[in-house]
Amino acid sequence: MSTLTKYTYRLLILSLLFASCKKVIDVNLNNAPSQVVIEGIVNNQGPASVIITRSVRFSDNNSFPPVSGAVVKIRDNAGNSYQLLETTPGVYTHPNAVGVPGRTYSLQAIINQVSYTAGSTMPYPVNFDTLTADQLAFGNKVLKVVRPWFRDPDTLGNNYQFVEYVNRALVQNIYTWNDYINNGGVYYRPLIYQAEDNHRDIASGDTVTVEMRCIDKAVFTYMRALADLNTNNITPANPPSNLSNGALGYFSAHTSQVKSVKIP
């Protein structure tokens, strides 16, 4: 994924978090202190990227100020260490920091002499077999959807995230699955996309792209909690981050596979 796409996705995560809290309860959070927000990603297809911003008050727009001048390092358990460079305000990357499945990665970001850390182990990839188009009766209409197909390994404990784009535009849904119900089975669940959450329904002629991520348990828990905040009337709380010192966000070492299909 490009830096811009990753940044857009991170803004989506923040928007879902703060919008969900605002619509569920009526409290004055305009005086809440600004918090550091970190999205750190290491994958097996491209260089690592860490985006650092600060949270804003509800009365402000969704323009999260970038944090510049941080010292950001990523290490793995094979002895490799990378100090990331700030390529644009708040965005830190390193061209050689490409992930290897099975390795454990640690992130350290030092901001105003405060150290924020996290760790994540990159799972081994599960093959993304194919992406097919389908349609489903949903309520009083028929939705065009896509189905990612893959076979889960026999070992229990695999976690997956799917990121969807329609004509290169990011879909607002967060899709996370695990294998506790169908361990070792074939998965082909549809990605349910509706206009009430996005700007319009999927239509014939659209190109839908899906990224399949094999993620660790901590990132799965974070993403599932974030999705629940946006869809259920639950008491809002920050999703359980794997970052230290009260930072919002997450650090994920995951594999990445991408497929596209044109909707008939």
ZAGU-377164 format. One line per field, with one value per atom (N, C-alpha, C, O): residue in one letter; atom name; x, y, z. Coordinates in steps of 0.2 Angstrom, whole numbers, padded with zeros to 4 digits. Layout:
! residues N
code	a ...
site	CA ...
u	X ...
v	Y ...
w	Z ...
//
This chain:
! residues 264
code	m m m m s s s s t t t t l l l l t t t t k k k k y y y y t t t t y y y y r r r r l l l l l l l l i i i i l l l l s s s s l l l l l l l l f f f f a a a a s s s s c c c c k k k k k k k k v v v v i i i i d d d d v v v v n n n n l l l l n n n n n n n n a a a a p p p p s s s s q q q q v v v v v v v v i i i i e e e e g g g g i i i i v v v v n n n n n n n n q q q q g g g g p p p p a a a a s s s s v v v v i i i i i i i i t t t t r r r r s s s s v v v v r r r r f f f f s s s s d d d d n n n n n n n n s s s s f f f f p p p p p p p p v v v v s s s s g g g g a a a a v v v v v v v v k k k k i i i i r r r r d d d d n n n n a a a a g g g g n n n n s s s s y y y y q q q q l l l l l l l l e e e e t t t t t t t t p p p p g g g g v v v v y y y y t t t t h h h h p p p p n n n n a a a a v v v v g g g g v v v v p p p p g g g g r r r r t t t t y y y y s s s s l l l l q q q q a a a a i i i i i i i i n n n n q q q q v v v v s s s s y y y y t t t t a a a a g g g g s s s s t t t t m m m m p p p p y y y y p p p p v v v v n n n n f f f f d d d d t t t t l l l l t t t t a a a a d d d d q q q q l l l l a a a a f f f f g g g g n n n n k k k k v v v v l l l l k k k k v v v v v v v v r r r r p p p p w w w w f f f f r r r r d d d d p p p p d d d d t t t t l l l l g g g g n n n n n n n n y y y y q q q q f f f f v v v v e e e e y y y y v v v v n n n n r r r r a a a a l l l l v v v v q q q q n n n n i i i i y y y y t t t t w w w w n n n n d d d d y y y y i i i i n n n n n n n n g g g g g g g g v v v v y y y y y y y y r r r r p p p p l l l l i i i i y y y y q q q q a a a a e e e e d d d d n n n n h h h h r r r r d d d d i i i i a a a a s s s s g g g g d d d d t t t t v v v v t t t t v v v v e e e e m m m m r r r r c c c c i i i i d d d d k k k k a a a a v v v v f f f f t t t t y y y y m m m m r r r r a a a a l l l l a a a a d d d d l l l l n n n n t t t t n n n n n n n n i i i i t t t t p p p p a a a a n n n n p p p p p p p p s s s s n n n n l l l l s s s s n n n n g g g g a a a a l l l l g g g g y y y y f f f f s s s s a a a a h h h h t t t t s s s s q q q q v v v v k k k k s s s s v v v v k k k k i i i i p p p p
site	N CA C O N CA C O N CA C O N CA C O N CA C O N CA C O N CA C O N CA C O N CA C O N CA C O N CA C O N CA C O N CA C O N CA C O N CA C O N CA C O N CA C O N CA C O N CA C O N CA C O N CA C O N CA C O N CA C O N CA C O N CA C O N CA C O N CA C O N CA C O N CA C O N CA C O N CA C O N CA C O N CA C O N CA C O N CA C O N CA C O N CA C O N CA C O N CA C O N CA C O N CA C O N CA C O N CA C O N CA C O N CA C O N CA C O N CA C O N CA C O N CA C O N CA C O N CA C O N CA C O N CA C O N CA C O N CA C O N CA C O N CA C O N CA C O N CA C O N CA C O N CA C O N CA C O N CA C O N CA C O N CA C O N CA C O N CA C O N CA C O N CA C O N CA C O N CA C O N CA C O N CA C O N CA C O N CA C O N CA C O N CA C O N CA C O N CA C O N CA C O N CA C O N CA C O N CA C O N CA C O N CA C O N CA C O N CA C O N CA C O N CA C O N CA C O N CA C O N CA C O N CA C O N CA C O N CA C O N CA C O N CA C O N CA C O N CA C O N CA C O N CA C O N CA C O N CA C O N CA C O N CA C O N CA C O N CA C O N CA C O N CA C O N CA C O N CA C O N CA C O N CA C O N CA C O N CA C O N CA C O N CA C O N CA C O N CA C O N CA C O N CA C O N CA C O N CA C O N CA C O N CA C O N CA C O N CA C O N CA C O N CA C O N CA C O N CA C O N CA C O N CA C O N CA C O N CA C O N CA C O N CA C O N CA C O N CA C O N CA C O N CA C O N CA C O N CA C O N CA C O N CA C O N CA C O N CA C O N CA C O N CA C O N CA C O N CA C O N CA C O N CA C O N CA C O N CA C O N CA C O N CA C O N CA C O N CA C O N CA C O N CA C O N CA C O N CA C O N CA C O N CA C O N CA C O N CA C O N CA C O N CA C O N CA C O N CA C O N CA C O N CA C O N CA C O N CA C O N CA C O N CA C O N CA C O N CA C O N CA C O N CA C O N CA C O N CA C O N CA C O N CA C O N CA C O N CA C O N CA C O N CA C O N CA C O N CA C O N CA C O N CA C O N CA C O N CA C O N CA C O N CA C O N CA C O N CA C O N CA C O N CA C O N CA C O N CA C O N CA C O N CA C O N CA C O N CA C O N CA C O N CA C O N CA C O N CA C O N CA C O N CA C O N CA C O N CA C O N CA C O N CA C O N CA C O N CA C O N CA C O N CA C O N CA C O N CA C O N CA C O N CA C O N CA C O N CA C O N CA C O N CA C O N CA C O N CA C O N CA C O N CA C O N CA C O N CA C O N CA C O N CA C O N CA C O N CA C O N CA C O N CA C O N CA C O N CA C O N CA C O N CA C O N CA C O N CA C O N CA C O N CA C O N CA C O N CA C O N CA C O N CA C O N CA C O N CA C O N CA C O N CA C O N CA C O N CA C O N CA C O N CA C O N CA C O N CA C O N CA C O
u	0004 0000 0004 0010 0002 0006 0005 0001 0010 0010 0003 0000 0001 -0006 -0011 -0016 -0012 -0017 -0017 -0022 -0011 -0010 -0012 -0016 -0011 -0013 -0020 -0023 -0023 -0031 -0034 -0039 -0031 -0034 -0033 -0038 -0028 -0027 -0032 -0034 -0033 -0038 -0045 -0049 -0046 -0053 -0053 -0058 -0048 -0048 -0050 -0054 -0046 -0047 -0054 -0057 -0057 -0063 -0069 -0073 -0068 -0073 -0072 -0078 -0066 -0066 -0069 -0073 -0067 -0070 -0077 -0081 -0079 -0086 -0091 -0096 -0089 -0093 -0094 -0099 -0088 -0089 -0094 -0098 -0094 -0098 -0105 -0110 -0107 -0114 -0117 -0123 -0113 -0115 -0117 -0122 -0113 -0114 -0114 -0110 -0117 -0117 -0112 -0115 -0106 -0102 -0097 -0096 -0095 -0090 -0083 -0080 -0081 -0074 -0070 -0064 -0072 -0068 -0062 -0057 -0062 -0056 -0052 -0047 -0053 -0049 -0042 -0041 -0037 -0030 -0028 -0031 -0024 -0022 -0018 -0013 -0019 -0015 -0011 -0013 -0005 -0001 -0005 -0007 -0005 -0008 -0003 0000 -0002 0003 0000 -0004 0001 -0001 0006 0009 0008 0015 0013 0010 0016 0015 0021 0025 0023 0028 0025 0021 0026 0023 0028 0034 0027 0032 0032 0035 0028 0028 0031 0033 0033 0035 0038 0038 0041 0045 0040 0034 0043 0039 0037 0040 0031 0028 0025 0022 0027 0024 0022 0025 0015 0012 0011 0007 0013 0012 0008 0010 0002 -0001 -0004 -0002 -0008 -0011 -0018 -0021 -0022 -0029 -0031 -0028 -0038 -0040 -0047 -0050 -0049 -0056 -0062 -0061 -0067 -0073 -0075 -0078 -0074 -0076 -0072 -0074 -0066 -0062 -0063 -0067 -0061 -0062 -0057 -0053 -0058 -0054 -0047 -0045 -0044 -0037 -0032 -0031 -0029 -0025 -0018 -0015 -0016 -0009 -0004 -0003 0001 0006 0011 0012 0015 0020 0027 0029 0031 0037 0043 0042 0048 0054 0055 0059 0051 0051 0057 0059 0060 0065 0061 0059 0061 0057 0062 0065 0062 0066 0062 0057 0063 0060 0066 0071 0065 0070 0066 0060 0070 0068 0072 0077 0069 0073 0079 0081 0080 0086 0092 0097 0091 0097 0097 0101 0092 0091 0088 0083 0091 0088 0088 0092 0082 0081 0079 0074 0082 0080 0076 0079 0070 0065 0067 0068 0066 0067 0060 0055 0059 0053 0053 0056 0048 0048 0043 0044 0038 0033 0031 0032 0028 0027 0023 0017 0026 0022 0023 0020 0026 0026 0034 0038 0035 0042 0042 0038 0047 0048 0056 0060 0057 0064 0064 0060 0067 0066 0068 0066 0073 0075 0071 0073 0067 0063 0057 0051 0058 0053 0053 0058 0047 0045 0047 0046 0048 0049 0044 0045 0040 0035 0039 0044 0036 0039 0043 0045 0046 0050 0045 0040 0048 0045 0048 0054 0044 0046 0044 0039 0049 0048 0048 0052 0044 0043 0045 0043 0049 0050 0050 0053 0046 0045 0046 0043 0051 0053 0050 0052 0045 0042 0043 0040 0046 0047 0049 0047 0054 0058 0054 0056 0048 0044 0044 0043 0045 0046 0040 0037 0037 0032 0034 0038 0032 0035 0029 0023 0030 0025 0029 0035 0026 0029 0024 0018 0026 0021 0025 0030 0022 0025 0021 0015 0025 0022 0020 0025 0014 0012 0014 0016 0014 0016 0010 0004 0011 0005 0001 0003 -0006 -0011 -0012 -0014 -0012 -0013 -0020 -0025 -0020 -0026 -0028 -0025 -0032 -0033 -0036 -0034 -0042 -0045 -0050 -0052 -0052 -0058 -0063 -0062 -0069 -0075 -0080 -0081 -0084 -0090 -0096 -0097 -0101 -0107 -0112 -0111 -0118 -0124 -0128 -0129 -0130 -0134 -0141 -0140 -0146 -0152 -0151 -0150 -0152 -0150 -0156 -0156 -0160 -0166 -0170 -0172 -0172 -0176 -0172 -0175 -0166 -0162 -0157 -0156 -0154 -0149 -0142 -0141 -0137 -0131 -0126 -0126 -0122 -0116 -0110 -0109 -0107 -0102 -0096 -0097 -0091 -0085 -0084 -0085 -0081 -0079 -0072 -0070 -0068 -0061 -0061 -0064 -0057 -0057 -0050 -0045 -0050 -0044 -0045 -0051 -0040 -0041 -0037 -0031 -0040 -0037 -0032 -0035 -0026 -0022 -0026 -0030 -0023 -0026 -0025 -0028 -0019 -0017 -0022 -0023 -0025 -0029 -0026 -0020 -0029 -0026 -0024 -0021 -0027 -0025 -0030 -0036 -0028 -0032 -0031 -0025 -0036 -0036 -0040 -0044 -0037 -0040 -0041 -0036 -0046 -0047 -0049 -0053 -0045 -0045 -0048 -0045 -0053 -0057 -0057 -0057 -0056 -0056 -0061 -0061 -0065 -0069 -0067 -0067 -0064 -0061 -0056 -0056 -0052 -0046 -0048 -0044 -0055 -0057 -0058 -0061 -0055 -0055 -0062 -0066 -0064 -0071 -0070 -0065 -0076 -0075 -0076 -0075 -0078 -0079 -0073 -0068 -0073 -0067 -0069 -0073 -0065 -0067 -0062 -0056 -0064 -0059 -0062 -0068 -0058 -0061 -0055 -0049 -0057 -0053 -0055 -0060 -0051 -0053 -0056 -0056 -0059 -0061 -0068 -0069 -0071 -0078 -0076 -0079 -0072 -0071 -0063 -0060 -0060 -0053 -0051 -0054 -0046 -0044 -0049 -0048 -0054 -0059 -0058 -0053 -0062 -0062 -0066 -0072 -0064 -0067 -0069 -0065 -0075 -0077 -0083 -0087 -0082 -0088 -0088 -0082 -0094 -0094 -0092 -0093 -0089 -0088 -0094 -0095 -0098 -0104 -0103 -0100 -0104 -0103 -0110 -0113 -0111 -0118 -0117 -0112 -0121 -0121 -0122 -0119 -0125 -0126 -0120 -0119 -0115 -0108 -0103 -0098 -0105 -0100 -0104 -0110 -0101 -0104 -0109 -0114 -0109 -0114 -0113 -0107 -0117 -0117 -0112 -0110 -0109 -0105 -0109 -0115 -0107 -0111 -0107 -0101 -0111 -0108 -0102 -0103 -0097 -0091 -0086 -0081 -0088 -0083 -0077 -0078 -0071 -0066 -0065 -0064 -0066 -0065 -0058 -0057 -0054 -0048 -0048 -0051 -0045 -0045 -0038 -0035 -0036 -0030 -0031 -0035 -0028 -0029 -0022 -0017 -0024 -0018 -0019 -0024 -0013 -0013 -0010 -0004 -0014 -0012 -0011 -0014 -0008 -0007 -0013 -0018 -0014 -0020 -0021 -0027 -0016 -0017 -0020 -0024 -0017 -0020 -0027 -0032 -0029 -0036 -0040 -0046 -0038 -0042 -0043 -0049 -0038 -0039 -0044 -0049 -0043 -0048 -0055 -0059 -0056 -0062 -0066 -0072 -0062 -0065 -0067 -0072 -0063 -0064 -0070 -0074 -0071 -0077 -0083 -0088 -0083 -0088 -0090 -0096 -0085 -0087 -0091 -0096 -0090 -0094 -0100 -0105 -0102 -0108 -0113 -0118 -0110 -0115 -0115 -0111 -0121 -0122 -0119 -0122 -0112 -0109 -0105 -0105 -0104 -0100 -0094 -0089 -0092 -0086 -0080 -0080 -0075 -0068 -0063 -0064 -0057 -0052 -0050 -0050 -0050 -0048 -0042 -0037 -0041 -0035 -0029 -0027 -0025 -0019 -0013 -0013 -0009 -0002 0003 0009 0002 0007 0007 0002 0013 0014 0012 0012 0012 0012 0006 0006 0000 -0006 -0007 -0011 -0002 -0003 -0009 -0011 -0013 -0018 -0015 -0010 -0019 -0017 -0014 -0016 -0010 -0008 -0001 0001 0002 0008 0007 0006 0007 0006 0011 0013 0014 0018 0014 0012 0012 0007 0010 0013 0007 0008 0003 -0003 0004 0000 -0001 0004 -0007 -0008 -0014 -0019 -0014 -0019 -0022 -0018 -0028 -0032 -0037 -0040 -0039 -0044 -0049 -0047 -0055 -0060 -0065 -0066 -0067 -0071 -0078 -0080 -0083 -0090 -0094 -0094 -0097 -0100 -0107 -0111
v	-0006 0000 0006 0006 0011 0018 0021 0020 0026 0030 0034 0034 0036 0040 0036 0038 0030 0025 0023 0023 0022 0020 0026 0025 0032 0038 0039 0040 0038 0038 0033 0035 0027 0022 0024 0022 0027 0028 0034 0034 0039 0044 0041 0043 0036 0032 0029 0030 0026 0023 0028 0027 0034 0039 0042 0043 0043 0046 0041 0043 0034 0029 0030 0029 0030 0030 0036 0035 0042 0048 0049 0051 0047 0048 0044 0045 0037 0033 0035 0035 0037 0040 0046 0046 0050 0056 0054 0057 0049 0048 0043 0043 0040 0035 0038 0037 0043 0046 0054 0056 0057 0065 0067 0069 0068 0071 0076 0076 0080 0086 0083 0083 0081 0079 0084 0083 0090 0096 0097 0100 0096 0098 0092 0092 0086 0080 0082 0085 0079 0081 0078 0072 0081 0078 0072 0072 0067 0061 0059 0061 0056 0053 0048 0043 0048 0042 0040 0043 0033 0030 0024 0020 0024 0018 0016 0019 0010 0007 0001 -0004 0000 -0006 -0008 -0004 -0015 -0018 -0024 -0028 -0024 -0030 -0033 -0030 -0039 -0042 -0040 -0043 -0035 -0033 -0026 -0024 -0022 -0015 -0013 -0016 -0007 -0004 -0002 -0001 -0002 -0001 0007 0011 0008 0015 0016 0012 0022 0024 0031 0035 0032 0038 0040 0037 0046 0049 0056 0060 0056 0062 0063 0059 0068 0069 0070 0072 0067 0067 0075 0079 0076 0083 0082 0077 0088 0089 0087 0088 0086 0084 0090 0090 0096 0102 0104 0108 0101 0102 0098 0093 0099 0095 0089 0089 0084 0078 0080 0076 0085 0086 0085 0089 0079 0077 0080 0078 0084 0087 0082 0078 0082 0077 0079 0085 0074 0074 0074 0068 0079 0079 0079 0080 0077 0076 0071 0071 0066 0060 0055 0056 0052 0047 0040 0037 0037 0031 0025 0026 0020 0014 0007 0007 0003 -0004 -0009 -0008 -0014 -0019 -0026 -0026 -0031 -0038 -0042 -0041 -0049 -0053 -0057 -0062 -0055 -0057 -0053 -0054 -0047 -0043 -0037 -0033 -0036 -0030 -0024 -0025 -0018 -0012 -0007 -0006 -0003 0002 0009 0009 0014 0021 0024 0025 0025 0028 0035 0039 0037 0044 0047 0044 0053 0057 0060 0065 0056 0058 0064 0068 0064 0070 0071 0067 0077 0078 0072 0071 0069 0064 0057 0053 0056 0050 0048 0051 0042 0039 0033 0028 0032 0026 0024 0028 0018 0016 0011 0006 0012 0008 0001 -0003 -0001 -0008 -0011 -0017 -0008 -0011 -0015 -0013 -0021 -0025 -0031 -0034 -0033 -0038 -0045 -0047 -0050 -0057 -0061 -0060 -0065 -0069 -0073 -0076 -0074 -0078 -0073 -0076 -0068 -0063 -0059 -0057 -0057 -0053 -0046 -0045 -0041 -0034 -0030 -0030 -0025 -0020 -0013 -0012 -0009 -0002 0002 0001 0007 0012 0019 0021 0024 0030 0035 0035 0039 0044 0051 0054 0054 0060 0064 0063 0070 0075 0071 0072 0067 0063 0057 0055 0056 0051 0045 0046 0039 0033 0029 0027 0027 0023 0017 0017 0011 0005 0000 0001 -0005 -0010 -0016 -0015 -0022 -0027 -0031 -0031 -0034 -0038 -0044 -0042 -0050 -0055 -0056 -0057 -0056 -0057 -0064 -0069 -0066 -0073 -0075 -0071 -0082 -0084 -0083 -0084 -0082 -0080 -0087 -0092 -0085 -0090 -0088 -0082 -0093 -0091 -0088 -0091 -0082 -0079 -0082 -0080 -0087 -0090 -0086 -0086 -0083 -0079 -0074 -0075 -0070 -0065 -0065 -0064 -0067 -0067 -0062 -0060 -0061 -0056 -0060 -0066 -0057 -0061 -0056 -0050 -0058 -0053 -0056 -0062 -0052 -0055 -0051 -0045 -0054 -0051 -0048 -0052 -0041 -0038 -0033 -0028 -0035 -0030 -0030 -0036 -0025 -0024 -0023 -0020 -0024 -0023 -0029 -0033 -0029 -0034 -0030 -0025 -0033 -0029 -0033 -0040 -0030 -0033 -0033 -0028 -0039 -0040 -0044 -0046 -0044 -0049 -0054 -0052 -0059 -0065 -0066 -0069 -0065 -0068 -0075 -0077 -0079 -0086 -0088 -0086 -0092 -0095 -0101 -0102 -0105 -0111 -0110 -0108 -0110 -0109 -0115 -0121 -0114 -0120 -0124 -0121 -0130 -0134 -0131 -0133 -0127 -0125 -0119 -0115 -0120 -0115 -0108 -0109 -0103 -0096 -0092 -0087 -0093 -0088 -0082 -0083 -0076 -0070 -0066 -0066 -0064 -0061 -0054 -0053 -0049 -0043 -0042 -0043 -0039 -0038 -0030 -0027 -0027 -0020 -0019 -0022 -0016 -0016 -0009 -0004 -0009 -0003 -0004 -0009 0002 0002 0007 0013 0005 0010 0014 0020 0011 0014 0018 0021 0019 0022 0018 0012 0019 0015 0014 0019 0008 0007 0008 0006 0010 0012 0006 0007 0001 -0005 -0008 -0008 -0011 -0015 -0022 -0024 -0026 -0033 -0037 -0037 -0041 -0045 -0052 -0052 -0057 -0064 -0068 -0066 -0073 -0078 -0085 -0086 -0090 -0097 -0101 -0107 -0098 -0102 -0106 -0110 -0104 -0107 -0112 -0118 -0111 -0115 -0117 -0115 -0119 -0120 -0125 -0131 -0124 -0128 -0128 -0132 -0124 -0124 -0120 -0116 -0120 -0115 -0109 -0110 -0103 -0097 -0093 -0093 -0091 -0087 -0082 -0081 -0080 -0075 -0069 -0066 -0066 -0060 -0054 -0054 -0049 -0042 -0038 -0035 -0037 -0033 -0026 -0023 -0023 -0015 -0012 -0014 -0007 -0003 0004 0007 0007 0014 0019 0024 0016 0020 0021 0026 0017 0018 0021 0023 0021 0023 0027 0028 0030 0035 0032 0036 0026 0023 0015 0013 0011 0004 0002 0006 -0004 -0006 -0007 -0010 -0006 -0006 -0010 -0011 -0012 -0016 -0011 -0005 -0014 -0010 -0008 -0006 -0008 -0006 -0011 -0017 -0009 -0013 -0013 -0008 -0019 -0020 -0023 -0028 -0020 -0023 -0024 -0020 -0030 -0032 -0034 -0038 -0031 -0033 -0038 -0037 -0044 -0049 -0048 -0049 -0047 -0047 -0053 -0054 -0056 -0061 -0057 -0055 -0056 -0052 -0056 -0062 -0053 -0057 -0055 -0051 -0059 -0058 -0051 -0049 -0048 -0041 -0036 -0032 -0037 -0032 -0034 -0030 -0041 -0043 -0040 -0038 -0041 -0038 -0031 -0028 -0027 -0020 -0018 -0014 -0021 -0020 -0022 -0019 -0028 -0030 -0025 -0024 -0023 -0018 -0011 -0008 -0009 -0003 -0004 0001 -0010 -0011 -0011 -0009 -0014 -0014 -0007 -0006 -0003 0004 0007 0011 0006 0009 0006 0010 0000 -0003 -0005 -0006 -0005 -0007 -0001 0003 -0001 0004 0001 -0001 0002 -0001 0005 0011 0005 0010 0011 0007 0017 0018 0018 0020 0016 0015 0015 0012 0017 0016 0009 0005 0006 -0001 -0003 0002 -0009 -0011 -0011 -0016 -0005 -0005 -0009 -0010 -0011 -0014 -0009 -0011 -0002 0003 0005 0004 0006 0008 0016 0019 0017 0024 0028 0034 0025 0028 0030 0034 0028 0031 0027 0021 0030 0027 0024 0026 0020 0017 0009 0006 0007 0000 0000 0004 -0006 -0008 -0015 -0019 -0016 -0022 -0025 -0021 -0031 -0034 -0039 -0044 -0039 -0043 -0044 -0041 -0050 -0051 -0048 -0046 -0047 -0043 -0047 -0048 -0048 -0051 -0047 -0045 -0045 -0041 -0044 -0047 -0044 -0046 -0041 -0038 -0041 -0037 -0041 -0046 -0038 -0041 -0036 -0031 -0036 -0031 -0034 -0040 -0030 -0032 -0033 -0028 -0039 -0039 -0036 -0036
w	0000 0000 0000 0003 -0003 -0003 0003 0007 0004 0011 0011 0016 0005 0005 0007 0011 0005 0006 0014 0017 0016 0023 0028 0033 0026 0030 0029 0035 0024 0023 0028 0031 0028 0032 0039 0043 0041 0048 0050 0056 0046 0047 0048 0052 0044 0044 0051 0055 0054 0060 0066 0070 0065 0070 0070 0075 0064 0063 0066 0069 0065 0067 0075 0078 0078 0085 0088 0093 0086 0089 0087 0092 0081 0079 0083 0085 0085 0088 0095 0098 0099 0105 0106 0110 0101 0101 0100 0103 0096 0095 0100 0100 0104 0109 0115 0118 0118 0124 0123 0119 0128 0127 0133 0139 0132 0137 0134 0128 0138 0136 0136 0141 0130 0129 0126 0124 0125 0122 0126 0123 0132 0137 0138 0142 0134 0135 0132 0127 0136 0134 0127 0126 0123 0117 0118 0123 0114 0115 0109 0103 0110 0104 0101 0104 0094 0090 0085 0081 0086 0081 0077 0080 0071 0067 0064 0060 0066 0064 0060 0063 0054 0050 0047 0044 0048 0044 0041 0044 0034 0030 0026 0025 0023 0019 0012 0008 0010 0003 0002 -0004 0007 0006 0012 0018 0012 0018 0023 0022 0029 0035 0035 0032 0038 0039 0046 0048 0049 0055 0054 0052 0056 0056 0063 0066 0064 0071 0071 0068 0074 0075 0082 0087 0083 0090 0089 0084 0094 0094 0095 0097 0092 0093 0097 0098 0098 0102 0097 0091 0100 0096 0092 0086 0094 0091 0085 0081 0085 0079 0073 0074 0067 0062 0062 0066 0058 0058 0054 0050 0057 0054 0060 0064 0060 0066 0064 0060 0069 0068 0068 0073 0063 0063 0068 0070 0070 0075 0072 0069 0071 0068 0073 0079 0071 0075 0080 0084 0079 0083 0081 0075 0086 0084 0084 0089 0078 0077 0075 0070 0079 0077 0077 0081 0072 0072 0072 0068 0076 0077 0076 0077 0074 0074 0078 0080 0079 0083 0079 0082 0073 0070 0070 0067 0074 0075 0070 0071 0066 0062 0065 0069 0064 0067 0062 0058 0062 0057 0060 0064 0059 0061 0056 0050 0057 0051 0050 0054 0044 0042 0041 0038 0043 0042 0035 0033 0031 0023 0022 0018 0026 0026 0033 0037 0035 0042 0045 0043 0050 0054 0051 0054 0045 0042 0042 0039 0045 0045 0042 0043 0037 0034 0033 0035 0031 0029 0023 0024 0018 0012 0013 0009 0018 0019 0024 0025 0027 0033 0030 0031 0027 0024 0029 0031 0030 0035 0033 0027 0037 0036 0040 0046 0037 0041 0047 0045 0052 0058 0063 0068 0060 0065 0069 0068 0075 0080 0079 0079 0078 0077 0083 0086 0085 0090 0088 0084 0090 0088 0094 0100 0093 0098 0095 0090 0098 0095 0101 0106 0101 0106 0104 0099 0108 0107 0113 0118 0112 0118 0124 0129 0123 0128 0131 0136 0128 0131 0126 0120 0128 0124 0124 0129 0118 0116 0113 0108 0115 0112 0111 0114 0107 0105 0102 0099 0102 0098 0094 0096 0089 0085 0081 0079 0081 0077 0071 0071 0065 0059 0057 0057 0057 0055 0048 0044 0047 0041 0036 0039 0030 0026 0024 0024 0024 0022 0015 0013 0010 0003 0001 0003 -0002 -0004 -0011 -0016 -0011 -0017 -0023 -0028 -0022 -0027 -0024 -0018 -0028 -0026 -0031 -0037 -0029 -0034 -0032 -0027 -0038 -0037 -0036 -0038 -0032 -0030 -0029 -0029 -0028 -0026 -0021 -0021 -0016 -0010 -0009 -0010 -0008 -0006 0001 0006 0002 0009 0010 0007 0015 0016 0010 0007 0007 0001 -0005 -0010 -0005 -0011 -0012 -0008 -0018 -0020 -0020 -0023 -0016 -0015 -0019 -0019 -0023 -0026 -0021 -0018 -0020 -0015 -0018 -0024 -0015 -0017 -0011 -0005 -0013 -0008 -0009 -0014 -0004 -0004 -0002 0003 -0006 -0004 -0002 -0005 0003 0006 0010 0013 0011 0016 0022 0021 0028 0034 0036 0035 0038 0041 0046 0050 0048 0053 0060 0065 0060 0067 0069 0065 0075 0078 0080 0082 0078 0081 0075 0077 0069 0064 0064 0065 0062 0062 0056 0053 0053 0047 0047 0050 0043 0041 0034 0030 0031 0024 0023 0027 0019 0018 0010 0006 0009 0003 0000 0003 -0007 -0011 -0016 -0020 -0018 -0024 -0028 -0027 -0034 -0039 -0035 -0036 -0031 -0028 -0022 -0018 -0020 -0014 -0009 -0009 -0003 0003 0006 0006 0007 0010 0017 0021 0021 0028 0032 0038 0030 0034 0037 0033 0043 0045 0045 0049 0042 0041 0045 0043 0050 0054 0055 0057 0054 0055 0059 0058 0062 0065 0063 0060 0065 0063 0069 0069 0074 0080 0078 0082 0073 0071 0066 0066 0061 0056 0055 0049 0060 0059 0054 0054 0050 0044 0038 0034 0038 0033 0027 0028 0022 0017 0019 0020 0018 0019 0013 0008 0012 0007 0009 0005 0015 0017 0013 0011 0012 0008 0012 0018 0009 0012 0011 0005 0016 0015 0015 0020 0010 0009 0007 0002 0011 0009 0009 0011 0005 0004 0010 0010 0015 0021 0025 0029 0024 0027 0022 0024 0015 0010 0005 0006 0000 -0004 -0008 -0011 -0010 -0014 -0014 -0012 -0017 -0017 -0023 -0027 -0022 -0028 -0034 -0033 -0040 -0046 -0051 -0051 -0056 -0062 -0065 -0066 -0067 -0070 -0065 -0067 -0058 -0053 -0053 -0054 -0051 -0049 -0042 -0039 -0039 -0031 -0030 -0033 -0026 -0024 -0016 -0012 -0015 -0008 -0006 -0009 0000 0003 0009 0013 0009 0014 0018 0016 0025 0030 0035 0038 0036 0041 0047 0047 0052 0058 0064 0065 0069 0076 0080 0078 0086 0090 0093 0093 0095 0098 0093 0094 0086 0081 0080 0079 0079 0078 0084 0082 0090 0096 0095 0096 0093 0092 0087 0088 0081 0075 0076 0075 0080 0081 0086 0085 0091 0096 0092 0094 0088 0084 0080 0079 0076 0072 0077 0075 0082 0087 0089 0090 0090 0092 0087 0089 0081 0075 0074 0071 0076 0074 0079 0078 0085 0091 0096 0097 0100 0105 0111 0116 0112 0118 0121 0118 0127 0131 0127 0127 0125 0121 0126 0131 0123 0126 0121 0115 0122 0117 0116 0121 0110 0109 0112 0113 0114 0118 0114 0110 0114 0110 0113 0119 0108 0110 0111 0112 0111 0112 0120 0123 0122 0129 0130 0125 0137 0139 0136 0136 0136 0134 0127 0126 0122 0115 0112 0114 0108 0104 0098 0096 0095 0089 0090 0095 0085 0085 0081 0077 0082 0079 0076 0080 0069 0066 0062 0057 0063 0058 0055 0058 0048 0045 0038 0035 0035 0028 0024 0027 0018 0013 0007 0003 0004 -0002 -0005 -0002 -0012 -0015 -0021 -0025 -0022 -0028 -0030 -0025 -0036 -0039 -0043 -0046 -0043 -0048 -0051 -0047 -0057 -0060 -0059 -0061 -0057 -0055 -0062 -0066 -0063 -0070 -0069 -0074
//
